């Protein structure tokens, strides 16, 4: 498996190329939103078993990496089909959070 890091932009491009090569077409946006919700639920299941009080059932796997990657995949699909550049959106989000929360968390006594 290739260990070369990829950018978010490259991930979006690779997902788009895969869809065009193997996936026939994108599912519609509403279907992909539902699939994203399903994938988040699968991650929640693993988290509840690994870090929460539940235990793994026979046949279940501790596959956090796979579930997170599935979420990223569907998010890239949604971004591609709605024209969102996730790299730029993430930069803006980071800037917004930094401006808004520069001191907020440092001054939160609950976090000490």
C-alpha positions in Angstrom: 0.0 0.0 0.0 1.3 3.4 -0.9 2.2 5.5 2.2 2.7 8.8 0.3 0.6 11.5 1.9 -2.1 13.1 -0.3 -3.7 16.5 0.0 -7.4 17.0 0.5 -7.5 18.3 -3.1 -5.9 15.1 -4.3 -8.3 13.0 -2.3 -11.3 14.8 -4.0 -9.7 14.3 -7.4 -9.0 10.6 -6.8 -12.6 10.0 -5.6 -13.8 11.8 -8.7 -11.6 9.7 -11.0 -12.7 6.5 -9.2 -16.4 7.4 -9.6 -15.9 8.2 -13.3 -13.9 5.0 -13.9 -15.6 2.4 -11.7 -18.7 3.9 -10.1 -20.7 4.8 -13.3 -21.9 8.0 -11.7 -22.3 9.8 -8.4 -25.3 8.9 -6.3 -27.5 11.9 -6.0 -26.7 14.4 -3.2 -29.5 13.3 -0.9 -28.5 9.6 -1.2 -24.9 10.6 -0.5 -26.0 12.6 2.6 -27.8 9.5 3.8 -24.8 7.3 3.1 -22.6 9.8 5.0 -24.9 9.6 8.0 -24.8 5.8 7.8 -21.0 5.9 7.7 -20.9 8.2 10.8 -23.1 5.7 12.6 -20.7 2.9 11.7 -17.9 4.9 13.2 -20.0 5.6 16.3 -20.6 1.8 16.7 -16.8 1.1 16.7 -16.1 4.1 19.1 -18.8 2.8 21.5 -17.2 -0.6 21.6 -13.5 0.5 21.7 -13.8 3.5 24.1 -17.2 3.2 25.6 -18.8 0.6 27.7 -20.0 -1.8 25.0 -17.9 -4.8 23.8 -17.4 -6.0 20.3 -19.8 -8.6 19.1 -18.5 -11.8 17.5 -17.4 -10.9 14.0 -17.2 -7.1 14.6 -13.8 -5.4 13.9 -11.9 -2.6 15.5 -11.7 -0.7 12.2 -11.6 2.9 13.1 -9.3 3.7 10.2 -11.7 2.1 7.7 -14.8 3.8 9.0 -13.0 7.3 9.1 -11.8 6.7 5.5 -15.4 5.8 4.4 -16.6 9.1 5.9 -13.9 11.0 4.1 -14.8 9.2 0.8 -18.5 10.2 1.0 -17.6 13.7 2.1 -15.4 14.0 -1.0 -18.2 12.8 -3.1 -20.6 15.4 -1.7 -18.0 18.2 -2.1 -17.3 17.2 -5.7 -20.9 17.1 -6.7 -21.8 20.4 -5.0 -18.7 22.3 -6.2 -17.1 22.6 -2.8 -13.3 22.9 -2.6 -12.7 21.1 0.7 -9.1 22.5 1.0 -10.4 26.1 0.8 -13.4 25.4 3.0 -11.1 23.8 5.6 -8.7 26.8 5.6 -11.7 29.2 6.1 -13.0 27.0 8.9 -9.7 26.9 10.6 -9.3 30.7 10.3 -12.9 31.2 11.7 -12.3 28.9 14.6 -8.9 30.5 15.4 -10.4 34.0 15.4 -13.4 33.0 17.4 -11.8 30.7 19.9 -8.2 32.1 20.2 -8.6 32.5 24.0 -12.0 30.8 24.6 -10.6 27.3 25.3 -7.5 28.5 27.2 -9.8 30.4 29.5 -12.3 27.5 30.0 -11.9 26.2 33.6 -13.6 23.0 32.5 -10.7 22.1 30.3 -8.0 22.2 33.0 
